[in-house]
Every structure is written in C-alpha cells, then in structure tokens.
Amino acid sequence: MSEQMNLLILMADEHAKDAIGAFGHPIVQTPHLDRLVATGTAFTSAYTPSPLCVPARAAIATGRPVHEIGAWDNAHPYEGTPEGWAHAATRAGIDTLSIGKLHFRSDSVNTGFARSLLPMHVVEARGDILGSIRNPLPQRAKGKSLAAGIGVGETSTSRYDRSIADVACAEIEKRGTTPATPPWLMFVSFVAPHFPLTAPEKFARLYSPAEMPLPASAIAPEEQHPWFAEMRRTLNWKEGFNDDTRRQAVASYYGLTSFMDDNVGRVLAALDRAGLTGRTRVIYLSDHGEALGKRDLWGKSTLYEESAGVPLILSGPDVPHGRIDAPVCLTDLDATVRDALRLDVSEDGGTSLLGVARRRMDPPADVLSQFHGGGSPSAAYMIRFGDWKYVAYAGFAPQLFHLPSDPDERHDRSNAPSAYEALVEGRRLLLNRLDPDAVDREAKAAQSALVEQHGGREAIIAKGGFGATPPPGEKALYAKGK
C-alpha cells in the first residue's frame, strides 16, 4: 500500500467563486491560488450548504445539511454533535490541528481536533441572536455598517489572519524536521476577504477604486421577487452607499482577497521548505461567497451564484490537473477527508471529491443549499441539478434558472412553458430531501425559543447587533436596533 499522505485544508471566508485569477477574473490577483489550480482539480460548480458563516461551518464540519443538525443561523453554532470528520481522524490516530476561525459555540466544544490554536468562535458563545428574529423582521443597518468599514490599513482582523499564517507555517516546518512524523490533518482558516472591507496598504494599492467597475446593481422587473423585497427592506443594503463607496468597497474586497491569497502562499511556501509538498494533499475552499453589490445586495444570505457558489480546489501529487463543472457541495468535505485519510465512511455518505477528481466516483446527482437566517421572511432552498438551478421559498413563488444560457441569473424561467419539466424536476428533487414548509416552521420555532430564552424580541432589538465577529480577545461592538 502506498504511503498515506498528509491533508492541509485552507479555508477563507466570504470568497466569491469567480474571484480567482486562474478562473479568468479580469481584475483580482491571486497567484498562489492560481498555483493550486494549475496543479490540481478545480470544482467550478461548488456550493455552500448555507450562505451564512455559522450554519455553513456546522454543515461542513459534520457533512450534514443544516436542517438535519439544527444549524439555522448565526446564533445556532456547532456544539460538537453530531461528530464529523475531525473526530473520526483524531480517533484513528491522525495528528489533527485547527488554526484560526472555527465559528463554533466556544472553546469548551469538542471540535474533534486534538488541538485548536487561535480559535475564533461566535460572540459571547451566543452569536447573532438579533438575526433569529423572523416574524416580523427587525430593521437592521447593514449597509451603513458595511460602508463605514471601507478603507485602507491594518485592522485587528488582518493582524489575526497574519498570526494564523505565522502559526501554520511554524507548525508545518516543525513537522518537516521529523521525517518519521505520522500523517497529519491541519485545518487553517482565515477571515479575509470577509468584511470589514479595510485592506492592508500593500494589497489595497493593487486596485484603484476609480478603475473598479460598478456592480450590476439595477434590479430588473423580473428580479423583483417579493422574498427579496423583504430582505432589502430589512437589511437596508443601499444605506451608506453611492457610486464612489461602491467602487471603494469592490477595490477593498479585491485587496483583501489578494491579502488572503498571500497568506495562503506563505503556508504553501512553508510546506515546500519543510519538504512536505510531495506528501501532502491540499484543499482550498470558502464557507460561502459574496454578492459584492450585485442586485443591490452585499454579503451573502441568498442562493444566487455569487453568494451560494464557492471556490473549491483540490491539489496534490496524485490529483489530476483539470476542472470539473458538475455540481458538488461542501458537505462532501466529510467523505473527502475520510477517503484521503483512509477512514471509515460515515453512514450519511456524501461524495469524495478526491474520488471524483481521480474519476473513480461520479459527482452527486444534485446539490442542496438552504438559508434560514436574518433578513429572510421565510426559508429559501436551492437544488442544483444538471444545467438548472431551482430555488424555492416557503410561502413564495419559486425561481428557476438555466445557468449555461443565463449565468448571471437575470431571467427566471419558472413560468416558461419550455422549462416546465425542469421546474417539476427541481420540485421533485427538493421534496426528496425535505419538506420545505415543515422545515421552515421548525427553524422559526427554534429561533423563537432562542429569542425568548435571551429576554425576548424587544430586549434583543434594544441591545442591537454587531458587524463581523471580532478576533479572539476583542469584544464585539453592538449598535442599537431600530
């Protein structure tokens, strides 16, 4: 049997699926991610299980969809159950280590890793309870908050990311000094390019705000879906923005993307110096995407490609070079890790991306993503199958998009007679997975109970909300709700 390889998982936060130079992006510079693409398999139709940090990370950790584990929003973090791939690897004697952002409940949670360094968890071990208020939705100043954070310079978050890279490099080099070191699994998780949109100067100066294209923010009549009308009204994404700040925000986001890429490059260079590149597979992913002003939306929280789609790259000495366009989901990371480390496959399955890359497995027939978080009047569900994307909203009309002919999802085909069969198939596939109305009720009941547990609607609105989760040791700053 061949030598067992190490596994290095590199994760970013809020990295849009197309914001990689090797994917043909006309602006962003990502030389180190380009290297991974050139030496591995890029999954060009990968999706998050939920376009929101906390539920996405819980689903990624367990290989289970969010409705099965109750990871509804940013106040329902992972608490160590059900166990996932990290637990399985540690039990099998693999040297497991996480460095950086986890976004689980707290340090007291058994994350499955033997050690966790510099862990970031949800604020106050509670998270964003304001986002659990769903009926009626509270007003939130998301746009004003985001716009206020646009700039150039160092932040506590960028310093935190540098520290994550420092520790990861040291840990890799330490393993390289001991050739007899048993196989290891290292999970290195950065915050960038997640907001605040303040980019370190070295990377900010790569992108002139004046030269940035404006996001395609105009909302065409066919896009005026009532579910999104509620979200826009609640989150106020346009507040604080004009054409200048939009361009500055885009430039800062690309600057943060290049900053993140530089940290990835530092870790990969440490792998080279340690002589471990030939014995290590690398997986790169992001927990979700970023709307970046498209459709007058910022952040994530929707099932459009820019938010639900994610970059996903698998590289290594035995990984073929190429691209796979078939849809996959980040819950497939569970089967991938187990396959890569020769662990028992979990009952819930999933598809090994390593197996798909090496053409010994077929990709999944369809992919599920869902959203139950703040700003949404009801649950949203996506089924991606073949060339089609079916999106259902509890209590609202569905949407249907044919992605090859409409990659920007500007033309809803749900009422087109020629697309009727695809509409029926999308609905059938969703119902095979879950009952959309029942899951919506379950999510709202859990969220309502949590709100009451913490003092009720008015008390939580009075306390207000915070922006991004701050680095360890820093307190979150609350702004009063409306």
C-alpha positions in Angstrom: 0.0 0.0 0.0 1.3 3.5 -0.9 2.4 5.9 1.8 -0.5 7.7 3.5 -0.5 11.4 2.7 -1.0 14.4 5.0 -4.0 16.7 4.4 -3.9 20.5 4.6 -7.2 22.3 4.4 -7.1 26.0 3.7 -10.3 28.0 4.2 -11.2 31.6 3.5 -14.4 33.4 4.5 -16.7 35.1 2.0 -14.6 34.4 -1.1 -16.7 34.7 -4.2 -16.4 31.7 -6.5 -15.0 33.6 -9.5 -12.6 35.9 -7.7 -9.5 33.9 -8.7 -7.1 34.9 -11.4 -6.8 31.4 -12.8 -10.6 31.4 -13.4 -10.3 34.3 -15.8 -11.2 37.1 -13.4 -10.1 40.4 -15.2 -9.0 42.2 -12.0 -8.2 40.2 -8.9 -4.7 38.9 -8.4 -4.3 35.5 -6.7 -1.0 34.0 -7.8 -0.9 31.4 -5.0 -4.4 30.1 -5.6 -3.6 30.1 -9.3 -0.7 27.7 -8.4 -3.2 25.3 -6.7 -5.5 25.5 -9.8 -2.5 24.7 -12.1 -1.5 21.7 -10.1 -4.9 20.2 -9.1 -8.6 19.9 -9.8 -10.9 22.9 -9.6 -14.6 22.3 -8.9 -16.2 25.2 -10.8 -19.8 24.5 -9.6 -19.3 24.0 -5.9 -21.9 25.3 -3.4 -22.1 26.1 0.3 -24.7 24.1 2.3 -25.9 27.5 3.6 -24.8 31.1 2.5 -24.1 32.1 6.1 -21.0 31.6 8.2 -22.2 29.6 11.3 -24.6 27.2 9.6 -22.2 26.6 6.7 -19.4 25.7 9.0 -21.5 23.4 11.1 -22.6 21.5 8.0 -19.0 21.4 6.6 -17.8 20.0 10.0 -20.4 17.2 10.0 -21.1 16.5 6.4 -24.8 17.0 7.2 -27.3 19.6 5.8 -28.2 22.3 8.2 -31.9 21.3 8.7 -30.7 17.9 10.0 -28.4 19.4 12.6 -30.5 22.5 13.6 -27.8 24.9 12.4 -30.3 27.5 11.4 -28.5 30.8 11.6 -25.6 32.7 13.2 -26.9 32.0 16.7 -27.1 28.2 16.3 -23.4 27.2 16.2 -21.9 23.8 16.1 -21.5 22.2 19.6 -19.6 19.1 18.6 -22.6 16.8 17.8 -23.1 15.1 15.6 -19.5 14.2 15.3 -17.7 14.8 12.0 -14.6 14.1 10.0 -12.2 15.8 12.6 -13.5 13.5 15.3 -13.0 10.4 13.1 -9.5 11.4 12.1 -8.4 12.0 15.8 -9.9 8.7 16.8 -7.9 7.0 14.1 -4.7 8.3 15.5 -4.2 11.1 12.9 -2.4 14.2 14.3 -5.2 16.8 13.9 -4.9 20.5 14.4 -7.1 23.6 13.7 -5.7 27.1 13.4 -7.9 30.1 13.2 -11.6 30.7 12.6 -14.0 27.9 13.5 -17.1 29.8 14.4 -18.4 27.1 16.7 -20.0 27.6 20.2 -16.9 28.1 22.3 -13.6 26.7 23.4 -15.5 24.2 25.6 -16.9 22.4 22.5 -15.2 19.2 21.4 -14.5 20.2 17.8 -12.9 16.9 17.0 -9.4 18.3 16.6 -6.8 17.2 19.1 -5.6 20.8 19.3 -7.1 24.2 18.3 -4.8 27.2 18.1 -6.1 30.8 17.9 -9.7 29.7 17.6 -12.4 32.2 16.7 -15.9 31.3 17.9 -19.3 33.1 18.0 -19.6 36.2 20.0 -20.2 35.6 23.7 -20.8 31.9 22.9 -24.2 33.0 21.7 -23.7 34.6 18.3 -26.1 36.9 16.4 -29.4 36.5 18.2 -30.8 39.6 16.5 -30.7 37.5 13.3 -33.0 34.9 14.9 -35.9 37.4 15.0 -38.0 36.5 11.9 -41.7 37.4 12.5 -41.8 40.3 11.9 -38.3 41.1 10.7 -36.5 43.9 12.6 -34.8 46.8 10.7 -31.0 46.4 10.5 -28.5 49.0 9.3 -26.3 46.5 7.4 -25.4 48.8 4.5 -24.4 51.7 6.7 -22.3 49.4 8.9 -20.6 47.8 5.9 -19.9 51.2 4.2 -18.4 52.6 7.4 -15.7 49.9 7.4 -14.3 50.5 4.0 -10.8 51.7 3.9 -7.0 51.1 3.7 -4.8 49.9 6.6 -4.3 47.2 9.2 -7.1 46.0 11.4 -7.3 43.6 14.3 -8.7 41.1 11.7 -5.8 41.4 9.3 -3.4 41.1 12.2 -5.3 38.0 13.3 -5.0 36.5 9.8 -1.3 37.1 9.7 -1.0 35.4 13.1 -2.9 32.4 11.7 -0.4 32.2 8.8 2.6 32.5 11.2 1.4 29.7 13.4 0.5 27.5 10.5 4.0 28.0 9.0 5.7 27.1 12.3 3.6 24.0 12.7 4.3 22.8 9.2 8.0 23.4 9.5 8.1 21.6 12.8 6.6 18.5 11.2 9.1 18.7 8.4 12.0 18.3 10.8 10.8 14.9 11.8 10.6 12.6 8.7 9.0 9.8 10.8 6.1 12.1 11.7 2.8 10.2 11.3 0.2 11.5 8.8 -1.4 14.7 9.9 -4.5 16.8 9.2 -4.2 20.6 9.5 -7.2 22.9 9.1 -6.1 26.6 8.6 -8.9 29.0 8.5 -8.6 32.7 7.6 -11.1 35.5 8.0 -10.3 37.5 4.8 -11.9 38.6 2.5 -14.8 38.9 4.9 -15.6 42.4 5.9 -14.7 44.9 7.4 -13.6 45.9 4.0 -10.3 47.5 5.1 -7.4 46.1 3.1 -3.7 46.3 4.2 -2.0 49.0 2.2 0.3 46.7 0.2 -2.7 44.9 -1.2 -5.1 47.8 -1.4 -2.8 49.7 -3.7 -3.1 46.9 -6.3 -6.6 48.1 -7.0 -7.5 51.7 -7.8 -11.1 52.5 -6.7 -11.5 54.8 -9.7 -10.9 51.9 -12.1 -13.3 49.5 -10.4 -16.4 48.6 -12.4 -19.7 49.4 -10.6 -21.6 46.3 -9.5 -24.6 45.4 -11.7 -27.0 46.7 -9.1 -30.0 47.7 -11.1 -32.9 45.4 -10.4 -34.7 44.3 -13.5 -38.5 43.8 -13.3 -38.1 40.0 -13.4 -35.9 40.2 -10.4 -38.4 41.9 -8.2 -39.3 38.9 -6.2 -41.3 39.6 -3.0 -38.9 37.5 -0.9 -36.0 39.8 -1.8 -38.1 42.9 -1.3 -38.5 41.9 2.3 -34.7 41.3 2.6 -33.8 44.6 1.0 -36.3 46.5 3.2 -34.9 44.8 6.4 -31.2 44.9 5.8 -31.0 48.3 4.1 -28.1 47.4 2.0 -28.2 50.7 -0.1 -27.9 52.9 3.0 -24.4 54.5 3.2 -23.5 53.7 -0.4 -23.1 55.8 -3.5 -21.1 55.1 -6.7 -17.8 56.1 -5.0 -18.3 54.0 -2.0 -19.4 51.0 -4.1 -16.2 51.3 -6.2 -14.1 51.6 -3.0 -15.8 48.6 -1.5 -15.1 46.5 -4.6 -11.4 47.6 -4.5 -11.1 46.8 -0.8 -12.6 43.4 -1.3 -10.2 42.6 -4.1 -7.4 43.9 -1.9 -8.5 41.6 1.0 -8.7 38.7 -1.5 -5.1 39.3 -2.5 -4.1 39.6 1.1 -5.7 36.2 1.9 -4.0 34.7 -1.2 -0.7 36.0 0.2 -1.3 34.2 3.5 -2.2 31.1 1.6 1.1 31.5 -0.3 3.1 31.8 2.9 1.6 28.5 4.2 2.3 26.7 0.9 5.9 28.0 0.9 6.3 26.5 4.4 5.1 23.2 3.0 7.8 23.5 0.3 10.5 24.4 2.8 9.6 21.5 5.0 9.9 19.1 2.1 6.3 18.0 2.6 4.6 19.2 -0.6 5.2 15.8 -2.3 3.4 14.0 0.7 0.5 16.5 1.3 -2.8 17.0 -0.4 -4.2 20.5 -0.2 -7.9 21.5 -0.2 -8.9 25.2 -0.6 -12.4 26.4 0.0 -14.5 29.2 1.3 -17.6 28.9 3.5 -19.7 31.0 1.2 -19.5 33.7 -1.4 -20.0 37.5 -1.6 -22.7 39.4 -3.5 -20.4 42.5 -3.8 -23.1 44.9 -4.7 -24.8 42.8 -7.3 -28.6 43.3 -7.3 -28.1 45.9 -4.6 -27.1 43.2 -2.2 -23.9 42.8 -0.2 -22.6 39.9 1.9 -24.2 36.5 1.4 -27.7 35.3 2.5 -29.1 34.5 -0.9 -29.0 31.5 -3.2 -27.7 33.4 -6.2 -24.4 32.1 -7.6 -22.3 34.9 -6.2 -23.4 34.1 -2.7 -24.1 30.3 -2.7 -21.3 29.4 -5.1 -17.8 28.9 -3.6 -14.3 28.3 -4.9 -13.1 24.7 -4.3 -9.7 23.4 -5.3 -8.1 20.0 -4.6 -4.4 19.8 -5.2 -1.6 17.3 -4.5 0.9 14.9 -6.1 -1.7 12.4 -7.0 -4.5 14.8 -8.0 -5.1 15.2 -11.7 -5.0 18.7 -13.3 -8.3 19.8 -14.6 -11.7 21.3 -13.9 -15.0 19.6 -13.0 -18.1 21.5 -13.8 -20.6 19.1 -12.2 -22.2 20.5 -9.0 -20.8 19.4 -5.7 -21.4 20.6 -2.1 -19.1 21.5 0.8 -20.8 18.8 2.8 -18.8 16.5 0.5 -15.7 17.5 2.5 -16.7 14.8 5.1 -16.4 12.0 2.6 -13.3 13.6 1.0 -11.4 13.8 4.3 -12.3 10.2 5.2 -11.2 9.0 1.8 -8.0 10.9 1.8 -7.0 9.7 5.3 -8.4 6.1 4.8 -11.0 6.4 7.4 -14.4 4.6 7.6 -17.0 6.4 5.5 -19.9 7.8 7.6 -23.4 6.4 7.2 -24.7 9.7 5.8 -22.3 9.4 2.9 -21.6 12.3 0.7 -19.2 12.1 -2.2 -15.4 12.0 -2.0 -14.1 14.9 -4.1 -10.8 13.0 -4.3 -12.7 10.1 -5.8 -14.4 12.5 -8.3 -11.2 14.2 -9.2 -9.5 10.9 -9.9 -12.5 9.7 -11.9 -13.3 6.7 -9.7 -16.5 8.2 -8.4 -19.4 10.1 -10.1 -20.3 13.5 -8.7 -23.6 13.8 -6.9 -26.7 13.9 -9.0 -28.0 17.1 -7.3 -26.9 19.6 -4.6 -28.9 21.2 -1.8 -28.3 24.6 -0.2 -30.6 26.4 2.2 -31.0 29.7 4.1 -32.9 30.4 7.3 -31.0 33.4 8.6 -31.6 37.1 9.4 -33.3 39.3 6.9 -35.3 36.4 5.3 -39.0 36.3 5.7 -39.0 32.5 5.2 -36.8 29.6 4.3 -35.0 29.5 0.9 -33.9 26.3 -0.7 -31.7 25.6 -3.8 -31.5 22.4 -5.8 -28.8 22.5 -8.4 -29.1 19.7 -11.0 -27.5 19.5 -14.4 -27.8 22.8 -16.1 -30.6 24.0 -13.9 -31.0 25.7 -10.5 -34.4 25.5 -8.8 -34.9 27.9 -5.8 -37.9 27.5 -3.6 -39.1 30.0 -0.9 -41.6 28.9 1.8 -44.7 30.9 1.1 -43.5 32.5 -2.1 -43.2 31.5 -5.7 -40.1 29.6 -6.8 -37.4 30.7 -9.2 -35.8 28.6 -12.0 -32.6 29.5 -13.8 -30.8 27.8 -16.8 -27.2 28.6 -15.9 -25.4 27.9 -19.2 -27.6 30.5 -21.1 -28.1 32.8 -18.1 -25.0 32.7 -15.8 -25.9 35.9 -14.1 -29.4 34.6 -13.2 -31.3 37.5 -14.7 -34.1 35.6 -16.3 -36.4 33.5 -14.1 -37.7 30.6 -16.2 -40.2 29.3 -13.6 -43.2 30.4 -15.7 -41.7 29.5 -19.1 -43.6 26.6 -20.7 -40.4 25.4 -22.3 -38.9 24.9 -18.8 -41.9 23.2 -17.2 -40.2 19.8 -17.0 -37.2 21.3 -15.3 -39.4 23.1 -12.8 -41.2 19.9 -11.9 -37.9 18.0 -11.6 -36.5 20.7 -9.3 -39.5 20.5 -7.1 -39.3 16.7 -7.0 -35.7 16.7 -6.1 -36.3 19.2 -3.3 -39.1 17.1 -1.8 -36.8 14.1 -1.9 -34.6 15.9 0.5 -37.1 17.7 2.8 -40.5 19.2 3.4 -39.8 22.9 2.7 -42.8 24.2 4.8 -42.2 21.9 7.7 -38.5 22.7 7.9 -39.4 26.5 7.7 -41.7 26.0 10.7 -39.1 24.0 12.6 -36.4 26.7 12.1 -38.7 29.6 13.1 -39.8 27.7 16.2 -36.2 27.1 17.3 -35.3 30.7 16.6 -38.4 32.0 18.5 -37.5 29.8 21.5 -33.9 31.2 21.5 -35.1 34.8 21.3 -37.4 34.2 24.3 -34.6 32.5 26.2 -32.5 35.6 25.9 -35.1 38.1 27.1 -37.5 38.4 24.1 -37.8 40.4 21.0 -37.7 43.9 22.4 -34.8 43.3 24.7 -32.7 41.9 21.8 -33.6 44.7 19.4 -32.7 47.2 22.2 -29.3 45.6 22.6 -28.7 45.8 18.9 -26.5 43.9 16.6 -22.8 43.8 15.7 -20.9 43.5 12.5 -18.3 40.8 11.9 -17.2 38.5 14.7 -14.1 40.1 16.2 -10.8 38.2 16.7 -10.2 36.3 19.9 -9.9 38.6 22.9 -11.7 41.5 21.3 -15.2 42.5 22.3 -18.0 42.9 19.7 -19.4 46.4 19.3 -23.2 46.5 19.4 -25.2 49.1 17.5 -28.8 49.7 18.6 -31.5 48.1 16.6 -34.3 50.1 15.0 
